[in-house]
């Protein structure tokens, strides 16, 4: 299948390696949902949690 759906948890990074940053509700983590499609070796999709949404593209054929 060329469709990908998943859920997970996003964690805020630690500022200056000391204190974790916080989401607007004061938490340091939140549930996130991913929906994507595999198109010509590229994973393209959207992510969403209760504070933000966005898009992502991963080139699955490229090595660094």
mmCIF file of the N, C-alpha and C atoms, coordinates in Angstrom:
data_MODEL
# 
_entry.id   MODEL 
# 
loop_
_atom_site.group_PDB 
_atom_site.id 
_atom_site.type_symbol 
_atom_site.label_atom_id 
_atom_site.label_alt_id 
_atom_site.label_comp_id 
_atom_site.label_asym_id 
_atom_site.label_entity_id 
_atom_site.label_seq_id 
_atom_site.pdbx_PDB_ins_code 
_atom_site.Cartn_x 
_atom_site.Cartn_y 
_atom_site.Cartn_z 
_atom_site.occupancy 
_atom_site.B_iso_or_equiv 
_atom_site.pdbx_formal_charge 
_atom_site.auth_seq_id 
_atom_site.auth_comp_id 
_atom_site.auth_asym_id 
_atom_site.auth_atom_id 
_atom_site.pdbx_PDB_model_num 
ATOM 1   N N  . UNK A 1 1  ? 0.832  -1.210 0.000  1.00 0.00 ? 1  UNK A N  1 
ATOM 2   C CA . UNK A 1 1  ? 0.000  0.000  0.000  1.00 0.00 ? 1  UNK A CA 1 
ATOM 3   C C  . UNK A 1 1  ? 0.867  1.260  0.000  1.00 0.00 ? 1  UNK A C  1 
ATOM 4   N N  . UNK A 1 2  ? 0.362  2.319  -0.619 1.00 0.00 ? 2  UNK A N  1 
ATOM 5   C CA . UNK A 1 2  ? 1.139  3.552  -0.673 1.00 0.00 ? 2  UNK A CA 1 
ATOM 6   C C  . UNK A 1 2  ? 0.682  4.581  0.354  1.00 0.00 ? 2  UNK A C  1 
ATOM 7   N N  . UNK A 1 3  ? -0.275 4.235  1.207  1.00 0.00 ? 3  UNK A N  1 
ATOM 8   C CA . UNK A 1 3  ? -0.741 5.145  2.265  1.00 0.00 ? 3  UNK A CA 1 
ATOM 9   C C  . UNK A 1 3  ? -0.177 4.719  3.613  1.00 0.00 ? 3  UNK A C  1 
ATOM 10  N N  . UNK A 1 4  ? 0.197  5.707  4.421  1.00 0.00 ? 4  UNK A N  1 
ATOM 11  C CA . UNK A 1 4  ? 0.759  5.450  5.740  1.00 0.00 ? 4  UNK A CA 1 
ATOM 12  C C  . UNK A 1 4  ? -0.001 6.294  6.754  1.00 0.00 ? 4  UNK A C  1 
ATOM 13  N N  . UNK A 1 5  ? -0.455 5.680  7.836  1.00 0.00 ? 5  UNK A N  1 
ATOM 14  C CA . UNK A 1 5  ? -1.116 6.396  8.925  1.00 0.00 ? 5  UNK A CA 1 
ATOM 15  C C  . UNK A 1 5  ? -0.499 5.922  10.228 1.00 0.00 ? 5  UNK A C  1 
ATOM 16  N N  . UNK A 1 6  ? -0.256 6.835  11.146 1.00 0.00 ? 6  UNK A N  1 
ATOM 17  C CA . UNK A 1 6  ? 0.326  6.435  12.421 1.00 0.00 ? 6  UNK A CA 1 
ATOM 18  C C  . UNK A 1 6  ? 0.050  7.433  13.518 1.00 0.00 ? 6  UNK A C  1 
ATOM 19  N N  . UNK A 1 7  ? 0.257  6.989  14.725 1.00 0.00 ? 7  UNK A N  1 
ATOM 20  C CA . UNK A 1 7  ? 0.125  7.856  15.897 1.00 0.00 ? 7  UNK A CA 1 
ATOM 21  C C  . UNK A 1 7  ? 1.353  7.669  16.766 1.00 0.00 ? 7  UNK A C  1 
ATOM 22  N N  . UNK A 1 8  ? 1.626  8.647  17.578 1.00 0.00 ? 8  UNK A N  1 
ATOM 23  C CA . UNK A 1 8  ? 2.773  8.572  18.474 1.00 0.00 ? 8  UNK A CA 1 
ATOM 24  C C  . UNK A 1 8  ? 2.728  9.714  19.459 1.00 0.00 ? 8  UNK A C  1 
ATOM 25  N N  . UNK A 1 9  ? 3.837  9.953  20.092 1.00 0.00 ? 9  UNK A N  1 
ATOM 26  C CA . UNK A 1 9  ? 3.949  11.027 21.068 1.00 0.00 ? 9  UNK A CA 1 
ATOM 27  C C  . UNK A 1 9  ? 5.094  11.937 20.676 1.00 0.00 ? 9  UNK A C  1 
ATOM 28  N N  . UNK A 1 10 ? 4.846  13.235 20.677 1.00 0.00 ? 10 UNK A N  1 
ATOM 29  C CA . UNK A 1 10 ? 5.887  14.231 20.416 1.00 0.00 ? 10 UNK A CA 1 
ATOM 30  C C  . UNK A 1 10 ? 6.326  14.821 21.751 1.00 0.00 ? 10 UNK A C  1 
ATOM 31  N N  . UNK A 1 11 ? 7.633  14.928 21.931 1.00 0.00 ? 11 UNK A N  1 
ATOM 32  C CA . UNK A 1 11 ? 8.185  15.474 23.162 1.00 0.00 ? 11 UNK A CA 1 
ATOM 33  C C  . UNK A 1 11 ? 8.902  16.782 22.868 1.00 0.00 ? 11 UNK A C  1 
ATOM 34  N N  . UNK A 1 12 ? 8.758  17.754 23.741 1.00 0.00 ? 12 UNK A N  1 
ATOM 35  C CA . UNK A 1 12 ? 9.464  19.021 23.590 1.00 0.00 ? 12 UNK A CA 1 
ATOM 36  C C  . UNK A 1 12 ? 10.938 18.814 23.933 1.00 0.00 ? 12 UNK A C  1 
ATOM 37  N N  . UNK A 1 13 ? 11.840 19.473 23.207 1.00 0.00 ? 13 UNK A N  1 
ATOM 38  C CA . UNK A 1 13 ? 13.265 19.366 23.533 1.00 0.00 ? 13 UNK A CA 1 
ATOM 39  C C  . UNK A 1 13 ? 13.601 20.158 24.796 1.00 0.00 ? 13 UNK A C  1 
ATOM 40  N N  . UNK A 1 14 ? 14.765 19.880 25.343 1.00 0.00 ? 14 UNK A N  1 
ATOM 41  C CA . UNK A 1 14 ? 15.224 20.628 26.512 1.00 0.00 ? 14 UNK A CA 1 
ATOM 42  C C  . UNK A 1 14 ? 15.976 21.864 26.041 1.00 0.00 ? 14 UNK A C  1 
ATOM 43  N N  . UNK A 1 15 ? 15.628 23.016 26.589 1.00 0.00 ? 15 UNK A N  1 
ATOM 44  C CA . UNK A 1 15 ? 16.317 24.267 26.271 1.00 0.00 ? 15 UNK A CA 1 
ATOM 45  C C  . UNK A 1 15 ? 17.667 24.275 26.981 1.00 0.00 ? 15 UNK A C  1 
ATOM 46  N N  . UNK A 1 16 ? 18.727 24.498 26.248 1.00 0.00 ? 16 UNK A N  1 
ATOM 47  C CA . UNK A 1 16 ? 20.086 24.520 26.791 1.00 0.00 ? 16 UNK A CA 1 
ATOM 48  C C  . UNK A 1 16 ? 20.419 23.249 27.559 1.00 0.00 ? 16 UNK A C  1 
ATOM 49  N N  . UNK A 1 17 ? 19.767 22.136 27.185 1.00 0.00 ? 17 UNK A N  1 
ATOM 50  C CA . UNK A 1 17 ? 19.977 20.820 27.808 1.00 0.00 ? 17 UNK A CA 1 
ATOM 51  C C  . UNK A 1 17 ? 19.598 20.780 29.283 1.00 0.00 ? 17 UNK A C  1 
ATOM 52  N N  . UNK A 1 18 ? 18.828 21.731 29.756 1.00 0.00 ? 18 UNK A N  1 
ATOM 53  C CA . UNK A 1 18 ? 18.473 21.771 31.175 1.00 0.00 ? 18 UNK A CA 1 
ATOM 54  C C  . UNK A 1 18 ? 16.991 21.514 31.413 1.00 0.00 ? 18 UNK A C  1 
ATOM 55  N N  . UNK A 1 19 ? 16.165 22.442 31.012 1.00 0.00 ? 19 UNK A N  1 
ATOM 56  C CA . UNK A 1 19 ? 14.732 22.356 31.273 1.00 0.00 ? 19 UNK A CA 1 
ATOM 57  C C  . UNK A 1 19 ? 13.966 22.110 29.984 1.00 0.00 ? 19 UNK A C  1 
ATOM 58  N N  . UNK A 1 20 ? 13.010 21.184 30.022 1.00 0.00 ? 20 UNK A N  1 
ATOM 59  C CA . UNK A 1 20 ? 12.220 20.965 28.804 1.00 0.00 ? 20 UNK A CA 1 
ATOM 60  C C  . UNK A 1 20 ? 11.334 22.165 28.487 1.00 0.00 ? 20 UNK A C  1 
ATOM 61  N N  . UNK A 1 21 ? 11.212 22.457 27.194 1.00 0.00 ? 21 UNK A N  1 
ATOM 62  C CA . UNK A 1 21 ? 10.280 23.483 26.765 1.00 0.00 ? 21 UNK A CA 1 
ATOM 63  C C  . UNK A 1 21 ? 8.875  22.938 27.007 1.00 0.00 ? 21 UNK A C  1 
ATOM 64  N N  . UNK A 1 22 ? 7.859  23.791 26.967 1.00 0.00 ? 22 UNK A N  1 
ATOM 65  C CA . UNK A 1 22 ? 6.501  23.346 27.262 1.00 0.00 ? 22 UNK A CA 1 
ATOM 66  C C  . UNK A 1 22 ? 5.525  23.793 26.187 1.00 0.00 ? 22 UNK A C  1 
ATOM 67  N N  . UNK A 1 23 ? 4.498  22.964 26.002 1.00 0.00 ? 23 UNK A N  1 
ATOM 68  C CA . UNK A 1 23 ? 3.399  23.326 25.128 1.00 0.00 ? 23 UNK A CA 1 
ATOM 69  C C  . UNK A 1 23 ? 2.528  24.351 25.850 1.00 0.00 ? 23 UNK A C  1 
ATOM 70  N N  . UNK A 1 24 ? 1.621  25.013 25.132 1.00 0.00 ? 24 UNK A N  1 
ATOM 71  C CA . UNK A 1 24 ? 0.782  26.055 25.760 1.00 0.00 ? 24 UNK A CA 1 
ATOM 72  C C  . UNK A 1 24 ? 0.010  25.597 27.001 1.00 0.00 ? 24 UNK A C  1 
ATOM 73  N N  . UNK A 1 25 ? -0.306 24.308 27.106 1.00 0.00 ? 25 UNK A N  1 
ATOM 74  C CA . UNK A 1 25 ? -1.038 23.838 28.292 1.00 0.00 ? 25 UNK A CA 1 
ATOM 75  C C  . UNK A 1 25 ? -0.106 23.446 29.437 1.00 0.00 ? 25 UNK A C  1 
ATOM 76  N N  . UNK A 1 26 ? 1.199  23.647 29.267 1.00 0.00 ? 26 UNK A N  1 
ATOM 77  C CA . UNK A 1 26 ? 2.165  23.346 30.320 1.00 0.00 ? 26 UNK A CA 1 
ATOM 78  C C  . UNK A 1 26 ? 2.765  21.950 30.235 1.00 0.00 ? 26 UNK A C  1 
ATOM 79  N N  . UNK A 1 27 ? 2.291  21.119 29.324 1.00 0.00 ? 27 UNK A N  1 
ATOM 80  C CA . UNK A 1 27 ? 2.815  19.765 29.199 1.00 0.00 ? 27 UNK A CA 1 
ATOM 81  C C  . UNK A 1 27 ? 4.112  19.761 28.386 1.00 0.00 ? 27 UNK A C  1 
ATOM 82  N N  . UNK A 1 28 ? 4.864  18.660 28.496 1.00 0.00 ? 28 UNK A N  1 
ATOM 83  C CA . UNK A 1 28 ? 6.095  18.514 27.725 1.00 0.00 ? 28 UNK A CA 1 
ATOM 84  C C  . UNK A 1 28 ? 5.950  17.483 26.606 1.00 0.00 ? 28 UNK A C  1 
ATOM 85  N N  . UNK A 1 29 ? 4.759  16.870 26.485 1.00 0.00 ? 29 UNK A N  1 
ATOM 86  C CA . UNK A 1 29 ? 4.513  15.916 25.406 1.00 0.00 ? 29 UNK A CA 1 
ATOM 87  C C  . UNK A 1 29 ? 3.050  15.995 24.977 1.00 0.00 ? 29 UNK A C  1 
ATOM 88  N N  . UNK A 1 30 ? 2.781  15.508 23.763 1.00 0.00 ? 30 UNK A N  1 
ATOM 89  C CA . UNK A 1 30 ? 1.418  15.502 23.246 1.00 0.00 ? 30 UNK A CA 1 
ATOM 90  C C  . UNK A 1 30 ? 1.281  14.407 22.192 1.00 0.00 ? 30 UNK A C  1 
ATOM 91  N N  . UNK A 1 31 ? 0.080  13.910 22.017 1.00 0.00 ? 31 UNK A N  1 
ATOM 92  C CA . UNK A 1 31 ? -0.182 12.896 20.993 1.00 0.00 ? 31 UNK A CA 1 
ATOM 93  C C  . UNK A 1 31 ? -0.115 13.547 19.613 1.00 0.00 ? 31 UNK A C  1 
ATOM 94  N N  . UNK A 1 32 ? 0.425  12.814 18.647 1.00 0.00 ? 32 UNK A N  1 
ATOM 95  C CA . UNK A 1 32 ? 0.538  13.313 17.274 1.00 0.00 ? 32 UNK A CA 1 
ATOM 96  C C  . UNK A 1 32 ? 0.050  12.234 16.306 1.00 0.00 ? 32 UNK A C  1 
ATOM 97  N N  . UNK A 1 33 ? -0.592 12.681 15.227 1.00 0.00 ? 33 UNK A N  1 
ATOM 98  C CA . UNK A 1 33 ? -1.080 11.784 14.189 1.00 0.00 ? 33 UNK A CA 1 
ATOM 99  C C  . UNK A 1 33 ? -0.396 12.129 12.873 1.00 0.00 ? 33 UNK A C  1 
ATOM 100 N N  . UNK A 1 34 ? 0.035  11.098 12.149 1.00 0.00 ? 34 UNK A N  1 
ATOM 101 C CA . UNK A 1 34 ? 0.665  11.275 10.839 1.00 0.00 ? 34 UNK A CA 1 
ATOM 102 C C  . UNK A 1 34 ? -0.193 10.606 9.781  1.00 0.00 ? 34 UNK A C  1 
ATOM 103 N N  . UNK A 1 35 ? -0.334 11.270 8.652  1.00 0.00 ? 35 UNK A N  1 
ATOM 104 C CA . UNK A 1 35 ? -0.996 10.691 7.477  1.00 0.00 ? 35 UNK A CA 1 
ATOM 105 C C  . UNK A 1 35 ? -0.128 11.026 6.278  1.00 0.00 ? 35 UNK A C  1 
ATOM 106 N N  . UNK A 1 36 ? 0.232  9.999  5.512  1.00 0.00 ? 36 UNK A N  1 
ATOM 107 C CA . UNK A 1 36 ? 1.161  10.237 4.409  1.00 0.00 ? 36 UNK A CA 1 
ATOM 108 C C  . UNK A 1 36 ? 0.905  9.276  3.262  1.00 0.00 ? 36 UNK A C  1 
ATOM 109 N N  . UNK A 1 37 ? 1.553  9.593  2.134  1.00 0.00 ? 37 UNK A N  1 
ATOM 110 C CA . UNK A 1 37 ? 1.505  8.743  0.942  1.00 0.00 ? 37 UNK A CA 1 
ATOM 111 C C  . UNK A 1 37 ? 2.925  8.587  0.428  1.00 0.00 ? 37 UNK A C  1 
ATOM 112 N N  . UNK A 1 38 ? 3.195  7.434  -0.131 1.00 0.00 ? 38 UNK A N  1 
ATOM 113 C CA . UNK A 1 38 ? 4.473  7.169  -0.753 1.00 0.00 ? 38 UNK A CA 1 
ATOM 114 C C  . UNK A 1 38 ? 4.328  7.423  -2.244 1.00 0.00 ? 38 UNK A C  1 
ATOM 115 N N  . UNK A 1 39 ? 5.071  8.431  -2.758 1.00 0.00 ? 39 UNK A N  1 
ATOM 116 C CA . UNK A 1 39 ? 4.969  8.831  -4.162 1.00 0.00 ? 39 UNK A CA 1 
ATOM 117 C C  . UNK A 1 39 ? 6.381  8.952  -4.738 1.00 0.00 ? 39 UNK A C  1 
ATOM 118 N N  . UNK A 1 40 ? 6.717  8.079  -5.679 1.00 0.00 ? 40 UNK A N  1 
ATOM 119 C CA . UNK A 1 40 ? 8.015  8.129  -6.360 1.00 0.00 ? 40 UNK A CA 1 
ATOM 120 C C  . UNK A 1 40 ? 9.193  8.197  -5.388 1.00 0.00 ? 40 UNK A C  1 
ATOM 121 N N  . UNK A 1 41 ? 9.196  7.352  -4.372 1.00 0.00 ? 41 UNK A N  1 
ATOM 122 C CA . UNK A 1 41 ? 10.295 7.319  -3.420 1.00 0.00 ? 41 UNK A CA 1 
ATOM 123 C C  . UNK A 1 41 ? 10.280 8.439  -2.397 1.00 0.00 ? 41 UNK A C  1 
ATOM 124 N N  . UNK A 1 42 ? 9.210  9.233  -2.357 1.00 0.00 ? 42 UNK A N  1 
ATOM 125 C CA . UNK A 1 42 ? 9.079  10.328 -1.396 1.00 0.00 ? 42 UNK A CA 1 
ATOM 126 C C  . UNK A 1 42 ? 7.896  10.033 -0.476 1.00 0.00 ? 42 UNK A C  1 
ATOM 127 N N  . UNK A 1 43 ? 8.104  10.183 0.827  1.00 0.00 ? 43 UNK A N  1 
ATOM 128 C CA . UNK A 1 43 ? 7.022  10.065 1.793  1.00 0.00 ? 43 UNK A CA 1 
ATOM 129 C C  . UNK A 1 43 ? 6.519  11.483 2.057  1.00 0.00 ? 43 UNK A C  1 
ATOM 130 N N  . UNK A 1 44 ? 5.301  11.778 1.631  1.00 0.00 ? 44 UNK A N  1 
ATOM 131 C CA . UNK A 1 44 ? 4.735  13.128 1.718  1.00 0.00 ? 44 UNK A CA 1 
ATOM 132 C C  . UNK A 1 44 ? 3.469  13.068 2.551  1.00 0.00 ? 44 UNK A C  1 
ATOM 133 N N  . UNK A 1 45 ? 3.333  13.980 3.512  1.00 0.00 ? 45 UNK A N  1 
ATOM 134 C CA . UNK A 1 45 ? 2.125  13.933 4.316  1.00 0.00 ? 45 UNK A CA 1 
ATOM 135 C C  . UNK A 1 45 ? 1.963  15.097 5.260  1.00 0.00 ? 45 UNK A C  1 
ATOM 136 N N  . UNK A 1 46 ? 1.049  14.900 6.212  1.00 0.00 ? 46 UNK A N  1 
ATOM 137 C CA . UNK A 1 46 ? 0.709  15.912 7.203  1.00 0.00 ? 46 UNK A CA 1 
ATOM 138 C C  . UNK A 1 46 ? 0.844  15.308 8.600  1.00 0.00 ? 46 UNK A C  1 
ATOM 139 N N  . UNK A 1 47 ? 1.153  16.174 9.562  1.00 0.00 ? 47 UNK A N  1 
ATOM 140 C CA . UNK A 1 47 ? 1.144  15.781 10.964 1.00 0.00 ? 47 UNK A CA 1 
ATOM 141 C C  . UNK A 1 47 ? 0.214  16.738 11.699 1.00 0.00 ? 47 UNK A C  1 
ATOM 142 N N  . UNK A 1 48 ? -0.345 16.284 12.804 1.00 0.00 ? 48 UNK A N  1 
ATOM 143 C CA . UNK A 1 48 ? -1.230 17.143 13.590 1.00 0.00 ? 48 UNK A CA 1 
ATOM 144 C C  . UNK A 1 48 ? -1.195 16.720 15.046 1.00 0.00 ? 48 UNK A C  1 
ATOM 145 N N  . UNK A 1 49 ? -1.159 17.709 15.919 1.00 0.00 ? 49 UNK A N  1 
ATOM 146 C CA . UNK A 1 49 ? -1.403 17.485 17.334 1.00 0.00 ? 49 UNK A CA 1 
ATOM 147 C C  . UNK A 1 49 ? -2.344 18.591 17.781 1.00 0.00 ? 49 UNK A C  1 
ATOM 148 N N  . UNK A 1 50 ? -2.680 18.657 19.049 1.00 0.00 ? 50 UNK A N  1 
ATOM 149 C CA . UNK A 1 50 ? -3.691 19.646 19.452 1.00 0.00 ? 50 UNK A CA 1 
ATOM 150 C C  . UNK A 1 50 ? -3.174 21.080 19.431 1.00 0.00 ? 50 UNK A C  1 
ATOM 151 N N  . UNK A 1 51 ? -1.876 21.281 19.184 1.00 0.00 ? 51 UNK A N  1 
ATOM 152 C CA . UNK A 1 51 ? -1.317 22.630 19.178 1.00 0.00 ? 51 UNK A CA 1 
ATOM 153 C C  . UNK A 1 51 ? -0.882 23.113 17.799 1.00 0.00 ? 51 UNK A C  1 
ATOM 154 N N  . UNK A 1 52 ? -0.603 22.201 16.877 1.00 0.00 ? 52 UNK A N  1 
ATOM 155 C CA . UNK A 1 52 ? -0.108 22.619 15.570 1.00 0.00 ? 52 UNK A CA 1 
ATOM 156 C C  . UNK A 1 52 ? -0.346 21.541 14.521 1.00 0.00 ? 52 UNK A C  1 
ATOM 157 N N  . UNK A 1 53 ? -0.275 21.960 13.270 1.00 0.00 ? 53 UNK A N  1 
ATOM 158 C CA . UNK A 1 53 ? -0.340 21.045 12.135 1.00 0.00 ? 53 UNK A CA 1 
ATOM 159 C C  . UNK A 1 53 ? 0.730  21.465 11.137 1.00 0.00 ? 53 UNK A C  1 
ATOM 160 N N  . UNK A 1 54 ? 1.105  20.564 10.278 1.00 0.00 ? 54 UNK A N  1 
ATOM 161 C CA . UNK A 1 54 ? 2.103  20.910 9.282  1.00 0.00 ? 54 UNK A CA 1 
ATOM 162 C C  . UNK A 1 54 ? 2.254  19.810 8.261  1.00 0.00 ? 54 UNK A C  1 
ATOM 163 N N  . UNK A 1 55 ? 3.192  20.010 7.362  1.00 0.00 ? 55 UNK A N  1 
ATOM 164 C CA . UNK A 1 55 ? 3.454  19.052 6.300  1.00 0.00 ? 55 UNK A CA 1 
ATOM 165 C C  . UNK A 1 55 ? 4.909  18.616 6.357  1.00 0.00 ? 55 UNK A C  1 
ATOM 166 N N  . UNK A 1 56 ? 5.184  17.432 5.816  1.00 0.00 ? 56 UNK A N  1 
ATOM 167 C CA . UNK A 1 56 ? 6.556  16.949 5.761  1.00 0.00 ? 56 UNK A CA 1 
ATOM 168 C C  . UNK A 1 56 ? 6.777  16.190 4.457  1.00 0.00 ? 56 UNK A C  1 
ATOM 169 N N  . UNK A 1 57 ? 8.043  16.115 4.049  1.00 0.00 ? 57 UNK A N  1 
ATOM 170 C CA . UNK A 1 57 ? 8.455  15.340 2.881  1.00 0.00 ? 57 UNK A CA 1 
ATOM 171 C C  . UNK A 1 57 ? 9.786  14.677 3.247  1.00 0.00 ? 57 UNK A C  1 
ATOM 172 N N  . UNK A 1 58 ? 9.850  13.356 3.075  1.00 0.00 ? 58 UNK A N  1 
ATOM 173 C CA . UNK A 1 58 ? 11.084 12.614 3.275  1.00 0.00 ? 58 UNK A CA 1 
ATOM 174 C C  . UNK A 1 58 ? 11.459 11.935 1.962  1.00 0.00 ? 58 UNK A C  1 
ATOM 175 N N  . UNK A 1 59 ? 12.673 12.150 1.504  1.00 0.00 ? 59 UNK A N  1 
ATOM 176 C CA . UNK A 1 59 ? 13.188 11.460 0.324  1.00 0.00 ? 59 UNK A CA 1 
ATOM 177 C C  . UNK A 1 59 ? 13.761 10.135 0.788  1.00 0.00 ? 59 UNK A C  1 
ATOM 178 N N  . UNK A 1 60 ? 13.071 9.039  0.543  1.00 0.00 ? 60 UNK A N  1 
ATOM 179 C CA . UNK A 1 60 ? 13.484 7.736  1.040  1.00 0.00 ? 60 UNK A CA 1 
ATOM 180 C C  . UNK A 1 60 ? 14.621 7.121  0.237  1.00 0.00 ? 60 UNK A C  1 
ATOM 181 N N  . UNK A 1 61 ? 14.945 7.691  -0.900 1.00 0.00 ? 61 UNK A N  1 
ATOM 182 C CA . UNK A 1 61 ? 16.018 7.150  -1.722 1.00 0.00 ? 61 UNK A CA 1 
ATOM 183 C C  . UNK A 1 61 ? 17.339 7.857  -1.538 1.00 0.00 ? 61 UNK A C  1 
ATOM 184 N N  . UNK A 1 62 ? 17.376 8.945  -0.785 1.00 0.00 ? 62 UNK A N  1 
ATOM 185 C CA . UNK A 1 62 ? 18.588 9.748  -0.633 1.00 0.00 ? 62 UNK A CA 1 
ATOM 186 C C  . UNK A 1 62 ? 19.345 9.341  0.633  1.00 0.00 ? 62 UNK A C  1 
ATOM 187 N N  . UNK A 1 63 ? 20.661 9.167  0.501  1.00 0.00 ? 63 UNK A N  1 
ATOM 188 C CA . UNK A 1 63 ? 21.501 8.872  1.650  1.00 0.00 ? 63 UNK A CA 1 
ATOM 189 C C  . UNK A 1 63 ? 22.374 10.070 1.951  1.00 0.00 ? 63 UNK A C  1 
ATOM 190 N N  . UNK A 1 64 ? 22.613 10.293 3.233  1.00 0.00 ? 64 UNK A N  1 
ATOM 191 C CA . UNK A 1 64 ? 23.491 11.398 3.642  1.00 0.00 ? 64 UNK A CA 1 
ATOM 192 C C  . UNK A 1 64 ? 24.766 10.853 4.222  1.00 0.00 ? 64 UNK A C  1 
# 
